[in-house]
Structures are given as structure tokens and as C-alpha cells.
Amino acid sequence: MVKAIRVHEHGGPDAMKWEEVELGAPGPGEARVKHAAIGINFVDVYNRIGLYKPPGGLPFTPGSEGAGTVIAVGPGVTNVKPGDRVAYAGPQGSYAEERLIPADRLIKVPDGVDFKTAAAMTLKGLTAQFLLRQTFKVGKGTTILFHAAAGGVGSIACQWANHLGASVIGTVGSDEKAKLAKAHGCHHVINYRTENFVERVAEITKGAKCDVVYDSVARDTFPGSLDCLRPRGLWVLFGQSSGKIENFDLNILSQKGSLYVTRPTLFSYAAEREALEAMAAELMDVVAKGMVKIEVNQEFPLAKAADAHRALEGRQTTGATVLVP
């Protein structure tokens, strides 16, 4: 038996219960991983409240990011072995002391990267990779707007975009977060609580606006995000921390300059093992070379996952947050 967080009914943070669960031997293609650290992401909140339905229904163990040591493998597994240091981003079930996981979802963690860093950066770092390197090819001459620039994905993506040569504008919700965003790659930072971000983007870009807007906030930043785009610009909606957008009229895209919109997910981009390995290699490279620094700013015991969710939903966190068994 191992202990894990279980959700039997959708609801608030208190819906997460600390319980014993039975964990069998790994089956064909599976590995058993003992967690050293577990990453927290806003998608965990969406699953807990029922905005996103957990694949296996209720009850379920939340979480889709973790790092630790392989302690057993099932038949047919060749890419990892007991003793390997590994991390992963998906599938669901990471809020546990140990878990079973398809071995082809595991990536090896270099000796120079500690487990907390690996747990904090895998899902968020792979998300930054596909956003900047695949959804839109960010490079020299690109102007981007990144909402929640001091958050987990934002703090990684803004550093990376800066390294790629982009002009990086970030929005944040406090002066403290503005300092963090500035230290993590943003050339310009807008406090959306005290400034109109649409007007400030126009000022900063001298009316030229942005090539791409990366938006994980949704309801509170709509339709302002569209107004920050130049004609034929791309709105990348990859989350909805403030709530989903209702009754979106596609005609607004033509009215605002033949704009594009996409709603990408990591699991689509990393579905193939070859793609996952290539994305992970690029992430590990920029981290190892110091181009992107990973900061774990909050740490909670796994049994206190509810407290971590309260902090996340209250926008009281910066950078990455991890749970420790």
C-alpha cells in the first residue's frame, strides 16, 4: 500500500483526501516510479473542480507531473530500468508516493538536475517548448505578449523567448511579480491591476502591436488579448485560470484583422515518443546551459496538497510549486 491524494467528488481544495491505495506490480510496458517531487499545475485545479473530466472518471488521483526513481519495470520495457532517475508530464496520477506509468512517457533526468527542478520544469518546460518552438516559431524580430509572466510556464517561456531574440512583453498582477517577470526575460512588464494592458502594449510597440499573444488566463483577458495583435497575428489560448470564454463569435477575428486563434495542448504535441524525446532534449539543453533558470518558489507536503491548491487559485504563487512526499 502507498498513500495518495484521491478525489471522490468534484469540488474545492478540501475534495482532495489523503488515503491509502493499493499499487500492484507494473504490467506490460509500465514502470513503477517512487516520487521524490511532484509538480503542480493549474490543470490539476480544472480536473479537481470538474471543468476537465478525468479520463477514468471518479474517484481519481490528480496531477500529471513528477520526478523520481524507477523501482520496477514490467515486461517489454527497454527505455528505462530500476534505478534510473526519471521525470514525466502526464498521464494523470502523480499526487502519490509511488505510481505506475507507461514507460514510454518517462524521460531521463541528467545527474546535474535535481528532482525538485525536474518535477517543476517538465510539464511547464515542455509546454514552453511547444508554444515557442512549434505553435509559433519565436525568433529575432518577434514581438510577444505573455500573460501571467511570473507564473510557472511564464517564467520559463519568457526567459526562453528572450534567449531566442524576441521582444518580450509580460503581464502580471502585482508589483512584486513585475520584478520577477523583469528578472526572467521580460523587456516590458505591465501590471494589469493598475494599467490597461491593451493601451500599454500599443504604447510599447508604437502601435505595431504583437505577432503572438500567449494567454492562459482567458476570461479576464478577453477580448483584450485580440486587441494586442497586429493583423494576421496569432492568439494562443493554452489555459483558462480566470474562467472559460463563453459565446466566442468567430467573426470577431475578421473584424480585428484576420486574426488566428489556437487552443493547443502538450499531449497533442508530445503524443509520439520521438517528439517527446526531441522536446525534452531541447528543454534539458537550455536549462543545462543556464539560458533558462528554473525556480521552485513554493514547496508543500504531498499530504497538504489542498493548501497548495488554495495558494495557486489565490494567485499567491510565483514560478514553480512542488509537492514532496
N, C-alpha and C positions, 0 to 999 in steps of 0.2 A: 504494500500500500504506500502511496505517496499523497502529499497534500496539494490541493489546487484550489483556485478560485472557481466557483460554479455559479451560474446564473440560471435560476429556475423560472423566473418571471421577469419580463422586461420592466425596467423602471429606473429609479435614481441610483446613486452610488451604493446605497445600502442593499440593493438587489444582489450584490456580489457577496457570496458566502464562502468562508474558508472551510473546506471539507476534505475528508479522506476519499481517495478514489483508487480503484484497482487498476494497475497497469500491467499488462501481460508482456510476454516476450515479443520482440519485433517480428513481424511477418515478412513475406517475400517483398524485397525492395524497400524495407523500412529500416530505420535506425532508432535506437533509444538514446536520448540525449539528457544528460544531467545538467540543468541550467546553473550558470554562475551569475547571470544577469539577464533581465528581461526588459525589452523596450516597451514604452507606452506611446500610443499614437491616437489621434482623435477618432480614427475609425473604430477604435475599441469602444468609445462612447456611443457611436452610432449603432454598433451591434448590441450594446447593453440596453439602450432605450428602445430598440426595435426598428429604428429607421432603416437599417440594413438587416435583413433577416439572416441569422446564422445558417450556414449550409446544412447542418444536421438537425436544425430545429432546437427546441428546448428539451432538457437543460443543456448548457454548453459551457466550455471554458474559454474566456476571452483571450485576446492577444494574438499577434501574428509576427512577433519579432523576438528573437532570443539568441543567446550565445552560451556555449558551454562545452562539455566534453562528451564525445561518443563513448557509451559504455557497453553497447552491444549492437550487432547488426543482424539482419535477417538474411535468408537465402537470396543469392543473386546480387548482393550489394558489393560493388567493387570500387566505388569512388571514395568511400571513407572506411575507416577501420577503428576498432576500440582504441581510445587514447588520443584520437585526433581532436584538435581544437577547431570548433566549427561555429558558424552563425547562420541565420536564415531570416527570411522575410516571407512568412506565410508557409503553410496554411494555418488556420486558426487553432488556438490551444496552448499558447505559450505561458499563460499565467499559472504555472505549475512547477513543482520542484523538479520533476522529470516528465518527459513526454515521448511518445512515438511520433515519428515524422517520416514522410517519404525521403529516402536518402538523396534523391536527385535534386531536392530543394536546398541541400546544405552546401555552403561554401566554406572553404578552409580559411582559418584566421592566421595570418602570419604571426610569428613569435613576438614581433615588435608592437603588436596591437593587443591591448588588454581586453578582457571580456566585457567590462562595462562600456568601453568605447565601441567595441564590436556590436553589442546589443543596442547601443544608442544610435549607431550610424547605418545599420544595414538597410532597414526599410526606408528611412528618411534619405539616406545617401543614394540608394538605388532609384528612389523617386526623383531626386535632384538630377541624377544622370539622365533618365529618360526625358525629363522636362527640358533640360538644357541642350542635350545632345541628339535627341530624336524627335520629340514633339515639335520643337522649333530649334533650328541649328543656330545657337547663340555664338557670336564671334565679334571681331573688331567691327565697330560701326553700328552694332545692335544697341538699341535703347530699350531697356526692360523696366516694367513696374512689377514689384513683387510685394504682394500684401502679406501681413504677418511676418515681416522680415526678421524679427528677433525670435521667431519660433523654431521648432526643431528642423523642419525642412528649409525654412527661410534662411537660417543662419548658415547652413551648408551651401544652399544654392547661390546665395549672394556672394559668398567667397569664391565659389567656382566660376560664376558668371564674370566676376571681376578679373579672375585669372585668365579667362577666355578673351578678355579685351572689351567687354560690353560696358556701356554706361548704365549703372545700376541705381534705380530709384526704389526705395522701400517705404512701406507704411508701417506704423507701429501705434500702440495705444497709450504710451506714456513716455515721459522724458527719459526715464531710466532705460527703457527699451530702445529709445532712439540712440543712446550712447552705444548700446550693444550692437545695434544694426550698423552703425557707423564703423565700429571696430571689426565688423565681419563682412566688409566688402562693399557696403552701400556708399556711393558717391553723394547721394542726396537722401535725406530721411524726412518723412512727413508724419507728424503726429495727427492722426485723423480725428482725435478728440478736440483738438484746438485749431485745426486748419482744414480747409476744404481741399481734399486731395486732388480733385479734378482741376481746380484752379491752379494749385501749386505745380502739378505736372505740366500744365500749359506754360506756366512761367519758366520752369526749369528748362524745358525743351524749346523755349521761344516759339511756341505754337506748333512745333513739328510733331509733338506727341510721341507715342511709343510704338515699336514694332510688335511687341507682345506684352500682354498682362497675365501674370500668374496669380491665380485667385483661389484660395482655399477657404475664403470667408463666405462668399455667396450673397445671401440676402442683404446684409448691411452694406455691401459694396456694389450692389446692382441698382440702377444701370450705370453708376459712375465709372465702373471699370471700362465699359464700352466707350465712354466719352474720353478716355485717356488714350485711345488707339487712333493711329493715323489711318487713312483709307487703306482697306485690304489688310488691316492688322489682325492679329490672332488673339482671341481671349481663351486662355487655358484655364478651365474651371476644374480643379482637382480636389475639391473638398467643399464643405458647407458648414463651417463651425458656427455660424450665426443663424443657420436655418436654410432650408432649401428655397429655391426661387420658384414661385408659383406663376402659372399662366404666362409663360415666356412666349411672346409673339415673335416669330422668326423674321417678320417684316422689319423689325427694328434694326436688324443687321444691315439691310439695304439702305435704310434711312440714314444710318450713321456712317456710311462709307463703304459698302460692300464688305463688311467685316466677316471674319471666320470665327467659329467657336468649336471647341472640342472638350470632351469630358473623359480624359484618359485615366487608366488605372495601371498600376505597376504590374498586376497579374496578367494583363494582356501583353505588355511589352516583354515580360520575363517568362512567358509560357514555355518556351523552348529552352532546354538545358544549355545549349550552345549560346543563346542570347543572354541567359542569366550569368554564365561564366564570363562572357565578354564585358557585361555591365559591371560585375563585381571586380574584375581585374582593373578596370578604369577607375573605379571608386577607390580601391585599395592603393592604387598608384598615386592619386592626387593627395590622399591622406598621408601616405608614407613619405612623400616628398615635401610635406608641410604646406602645400598650396591650399589645402582645406584643413582647418583645425576643428576637431570635434570636442565640444564642451558639454560635459554631463553636469548640469547645474542643480538638479534635484534627484534625491535618492530616497526611496521608501521601502520598508519591508514588504515582501510579497503579501503577507497576511493583511497589510494595511492598504491594499490596492484602492479601496474606497476613498481614502484620504488623497491619494494621488489623482484620482478622477475629479475630485472636488477642486483641487488646485488647477488642474488642466482646464476644466469647464469655466472656472472663475478667471481665466486668463492671468493666473498668478505665476505662470512658469515662463522661463526663458531657456533657449537652447533645448537640450535633451533631458528627459526624465527616465530613470530606470527603477525597476523593482529588483530587490535582492532577496532570494530565498533564505 
